[in-house]
Amino acid sequence: MSEELTQNSGSNYSASSIQVLEGLEAVRKRPAMYIGDISEKGLHHLVYEVVDNSIDEALAGYCTHIEVTINEDNSITVQDNGRGIPVDFHEKEKKSALEVVMTVLHAGGKFDKGSYKVSGGLHGVGVSCVNALSTHMTTNVFRNGKIYQQEYECGKPLYAVKEVGTTDITGTRQTFWPDGSIFTVTEYKYSILQARMRELAYLNKGITITLTDKRVKEEDGSYKQEKFHSEEGVKEFVRFLNSNNTPLIDDVIYLNTEKQGIPIECAIMYNTGFRENLHSYVNNINTIEGGTHEAGFRMALTRVLKKYAEESKALEKAR
């Protein structure tokens, strides 16, 4: 034992052994720590992070359309008609706010309660993480009647934010190429993105999300494309989930309320089957492992049904 300790203590462990990862280097060094994994799931999560920013703009009341495109070279483009990422000078970081958002972890408007009341994002690392894990990324901002642009390679800006034209629209367009040296797969699956975009359209009623796959052409020569839009939101979502079952009641039981500043939506439909199909979400994130919100819902529903059955003597009548 003492010999082993002596040998280990002799290794070169000094100040030079301590590494400091600056900027987005940490993301590239340990990507799974930031996006979950580096396989198919992590690859598609890059798209979700960018789309979540557009969804947050929609929740704030500034965005109605989001376009997600899988390009021929398997890069991804996401464009919205929100306000556009701010491009003015950031006093603390001494650079454009756009560059801060794109190159600094945990930078954005979600930490300021005055900018966003509700925001999504599973890991909360934002678009800078997407930038770090892409070989190339281009951001165009349409704001104040002008078009601003900045490009990056592996998370590092190639030039300062510059003005490249004029426009009469607002919003942000971002295109990125996932890094094949980091991800085990780099080919996006339409079906996976399709399921998530449909889900987001149901969870955020009134928003239109367009998914286009430029790798596939239809018979008429147009690209494969779907539009997701829902005017009834989670009510329509429950009908969709229940489409292959026989309902016991005519329509969805729907509740929409707010308590202590927290809005809550709930939709229920009973069917003739015996299998439960419960989906719970917080800020658009599917909480597949449940949580206090789901446990509270189950307890409240059971309590109310039990009380009703006792007061109406429905259990006695059923015997």
For each residue, the residues with C-beta under 8 A, 3 or more apart:
1: 4 5
2: 5 6
3: 6 7
4: 1 7 8
5: 1 2 8 9
6: 2 3 9 10
7: 3 4 10 11
8: 4 5 11
9: 5 6
10: 6 7
11: 7 8
12: 17
13: 17
14: 17
15: 18
16:
17: 12 13 14
18: 15
19:
20:
21: 25 26 29
22: 25
23: 103 104 155 156
24: 27 28 103 105 128 129 131 132 154 155 156
25: 21 22 28 29
26: 21 29 30 105
27: 24 30 31 34 105 125 128 129 132 133 155
28: 24 25 31 132 133 154 155 179 182
29: 21 25 26
30: 26 27 33 34
31: 27 28 34 35 38 42 132 133 182
32: 35 36 37 38 42
33: 30
34: 27 30 31 123 125 129
35: 31 32 38 42 45 46 49 123 125 129 133
36: 32 41 42 45 122 123
37: 32 41 42
38: 31 32 35 42 43 182 183 184
39: 42 43 183 184 185
40: 43 44 184 185 189 192
41: 36 37 44 45
42: 31 32 35 36 37 38 39 45 46 183
43: 38 39 40 46 178 183 185 186 188
44: 40 41 47 48 188 189 192 193 196
45: 35 36 41 42 48 49 122 123
46: 35 42 43 49 50 76 129 130 133 134 176 178
47: 44 50 51 68 76 78 188 193 196
48: 44 45 51 52 122 196
49: 35 45 46 52 53 121 123 125 126 127 129 130
50: 46 47 53 54 76 78 127 130 174 176
51: 47 48 54 55 66 68 78 196 197 200 209
52: 48 49 55 56 119 120 121 284
53: 49 50 56 57 80 108 126 127 172
54: 50 51 57 58 63 66 78 80 82 172
55: 51 52 58 59 63 66 120 200 204 207 284
56: 52 53 59 60 110 116 118 119 120
57: 53 54 60 62 63 80 82 83
58: 54 55 61 62 63 64 66 80 82 204 207
59: 55 56 116 117 118 119 204
60: 56 57 63 115 116 117
61: 58
62: 57 58 82 83
63: 54 55 57 58 60 66 80 81 82 83 171 207
64: 58 81 206 207 208
65: 80 81 207 208 209 210
66: 51 54 55 58 63 78 79 80 207 208 209 210
67: 77 78 79 80 209 210 212
68: 47 51 76 77 78 193 197 209 210 211 212
69: 76 77 78 79 211 212 213 214
70: 74 76 188 190 193 211 212 213 214 215
71: 74 75 76 77 175 214 215
72: 214 215
73: 177
74: 70 71 177 178 186 187 188 215
75: 71 175 176 177 178
76: 46 47 50 68 69 70 71 175 176 178 188
77: 67 68 69 71 173 174 175
78: 47 50 51 54 66 67 68 69 173 174
79: 66 67 69 171 172 173 174
80: 53 54 57 58 63 65 66 67 171 172
81: 63 64 65 169 170 171
82: 54 57 58 62 63 170 171 172
83: 57 62 63 143 170 171
84: 87 141 142 143 170 171 172
85: 97 98 101 139 141 143 172
86: 97 98 143
87: 84 96 97 98 141 143 148 161
88: 96 97
89: 94 95 96 97
90: 93 94 95 96 97 100
91: 94
92:
93: 90 99 100 104
94: 89 90 91
95: 89 90 99 100 160
96: 87 88 89 90 99 100 150 160 161
97: 85 86 87 88 89 90 100 101
98: 85 86 87 101 102 139 141 148 150 161
99: 93 95 96 102 103 150 157 160 161
100: 90 93 95 96 97 103 104 107
101: 85 97 98 104 107 108 126 127 128
102: 98 99 127 128 131 137 139 150 152 157
103: 23 24 99 100 128 131 152 155 156 157
104: 23 93 100 101 107 128
105: 24 26 27 125 126 128 129
106: 111 124 125 126
107: 100 101 104 126 128
108: 53 101 111 126 127
109: 112 115 116
110: 56 115 116 119 121 124 126
111: 106 108
112: 109 115 116
113: 116 117
114:
115: 60 109 110 112
116: 56 59 60 109 110 112 113 119
117: 59 60 113
118: 56 59 283
119: 52 56 59 110 116 283
120: 52 55 56 283 284 285
121: 49 52 110 124 125 126 285
122: 36 45 48 285
123: 34 35 36 45 49 129
124: 106 110 121
125: 27 34 35 49 105 106 121 128 129
126: 49 53 101 105 106 107 108 110 121 129 130
127: 49 50 53 101 102 108 130 131 174
128: 24 27 101 102 103 104 105 107 125 131 132 155
129: 24 27 34 35 46 49 105 123 125 126 132 133
130: 46 49 50 126 127 133 134 137 176
131: 24 102 103 127 128 134 137 152 155 176
132: 24 27 28 31 128 129 154 155
133: 27 28 31 35 46 129 130 155 178 179 182 183
134: 46 130 131 137 152 154 155 176 177 178 179
135: 153 154 177 178 179 180
136: 151 152 153 176 177
137: 102 130 131 134 151 152 174 175 176 177
138: 149 150 151 152 174 175 176
139: 85 98 102 149 150 151 152 172 173 174
140: 147 148 149 164 172 173 174
141: 84 85 87 98 147 148 149 171 172
142: 84 146 147 167 169 170 171 172 173
143: 83 84 85 86 87 146 148 170
144:
145: 166 167 168
146: 142 143 163 165 166 167
147: 140 141 142 163 164 165 166 167
148: 87 98 140 141 143 161 162 163 164
149: 138 139 140 141 161 162 164
150: 96 98 99 102 138 139 157 158 159 160 161 162
151: 136 137 138 139 157 158 159
152: 102 103 131 134 136 137 138 139 155 156 157 158
153: 135 136 156 158
154: 24 28 132 134 135 179
155: 23 24 27 28 103 128 131 132 133 134 152
156: 23 24 103 152 153
157: 99 102 103 150 151 152 160
158: 150 151 152 153
159: 150 151 162
160: 95 96 99 150 157
161: 87 96 98 99 148 149 150
162: 148 149 150 159
163: 146 147 148
164: 140 147 148 149
165: 146 147
166: 145 146 147
167: 142 145 146 147
168: 145
169: 81 142
170: 81 82 83 84 142 143
171: 63 79 80 81 82 83 84 141 142
172: 53 54 79 80 82 84 85 139 140 141 142
173: 77 78 79 139 140 142
174: 50 77 78 79 127 137 138 139 140
175: 71 75 76 77 137 138
176: 46 50 75 76 130 131 134 136 137 138
177: 73 74 75 134 135 136 137
178: 43 46 74 75 76 133 134 135 182 183 186
179: 28 133 134 135 154 182 183
180: 135 183 186
181:
182: 28 31 38 133 178 179
183: 38 39 42 43 133 178 179 180 186
184: 38 39 40
185: 39 40 43
186: 43 74 178 180 183
187: 74
188: 43 44 47 70 74 76 192 193
189: 40 44 192 193
190: 70 193 194 211 213 216 224
191: 194 195
192: 40 44 188 189 195 196
193: 44 47 68 70 188 189 190 196 197 211
194: 190 191 197 198 211 226
195: 191 192 198 199
196: 44 47 48 51 192 193 199 200
197: 51 68 193 194 200 201 209 211 226 228
198: 194 195 201 202 228
199: 195 196 202 203 237 286
200: 51 55 196 197 203 204 207 209 228 284
201: 197 198 204 207 208 209 228 229 230
202: 198 199 205 228 230 233 234 236 237 240
203: 199 200 233 234 237 281 284
204: 55 58 59 200 201 207 233 284
205: 202 230 231 232 233 234 236
206: 64 229 230 231
207: 55 58 63 64 65 66 200 201 204 229
208: 64 65 66 201 227 228 229
209: 51 65 66 67 68 197 200 201 227 228 229
210: 65 66 67 68 225 226 227 228
211: 68 69 70 190 193 194 197 225 226 227 228
212: 67 68 69 70 223 224 225
213: 69 70 190 216 223 224 225
214: 69 70 71 72 223
215: 70 71 72 74 224
216: 190 213 223 224
217: 221 222 223 224
218: 221 222 223 224
219:
220:
221: 217 218
222: 217 218 225
223: 212 213 214 216 217 218
224: 190 212 213 215 216 217 218
225: 210 211 212 213 222
226: 194 197 210 211
227: 208 209 210 211
228: 197 198 200 201 202 208 209 210 211
229: 201 206 207 208 209
230: 201 202 205 206 233 236 237
231: 205 206 236
232: 205 235 236
233: 202 203 204 205 230 236 237 265
234: 202 203 205 237 238 254 265 266 267
235: 232 238 239 252 254 267
236: 202 205 230 231 232 233 239 240
237: 199 202 203 230 233 234 240 241 267 279
238: 234 235 241 242 252 267 268 269
239: 235 236 242 243 252 269
240: 202 236 237 243
241: 237 238 277 279
242: 238 239 245 247 269 271 277
243: 239 240
244:
245: 242 271 272 273
246: 271 272 273
247: 242 250 269 270 271 272
248: 270 271 272
249: 253 269 270
250: 247
251: 269
252: 235 238 239 267 268 269
253: 249 267 268 269
254: 234 235 265 266 267 268
255: 264 265 266 267
256: 263 264 265 266
257: 263 264
258: 261 262 263 264
259: 262 264
260:
261: 258
262: 258 259
263: 256 257 258
264: 255 256 257 258 259
265: 233 234 254 255 256
266: 234 254 255 256 297
267: 234 235 237 238 252 253 254 255
268: 238 252 253 254 301
269: 238 239 242 247 249 251 252 253
270: 247 248 249
271: 242 245 246 247 248
272: 245 246 247 248
273: 245 246
274:
275:
276:
277: 241 242
278: 294
279: 237 241 286
280: 286 287 290 291 293 294 297
281: 203 284 285 286 287
282: 285 287 291 293
283: 118 119 120
284: 52 55 120 200 203 204 281
285: 120 121 122 281 282
286: 199 279 280 281
287: 280 281 282 290 291 293 294
288:
289:
290: 280 287 294 295
291: 280 282 287 294 295
292: 295 296
293: 280 282 287 296 297
294: 278 280 287 290 291 297 298
295: 290 291 292 298 299
296: 292 293 299 300
297: 266 280 293 294 300 301
298: 294 295 301 302
299: 295 296 302 303
300: 296 297 303 304
301: 268 297 298 304 305
302: 298 299 305 306
303: 299 300 306 307
304: 300 301 307 308
305: 301 302 308 309
306: 302 303 309 310
307: 303 304 310 311
308: 304 305 311 312 314
309: 305 306 312 314 315
310: 306 307 313 315
311: 307 308
312: 308 309
313: 310 316 317
314: 308 309 317 318
315: 309 310 318 319
316: 313 319
317: 313 314
318: 314 315
319: 315 316
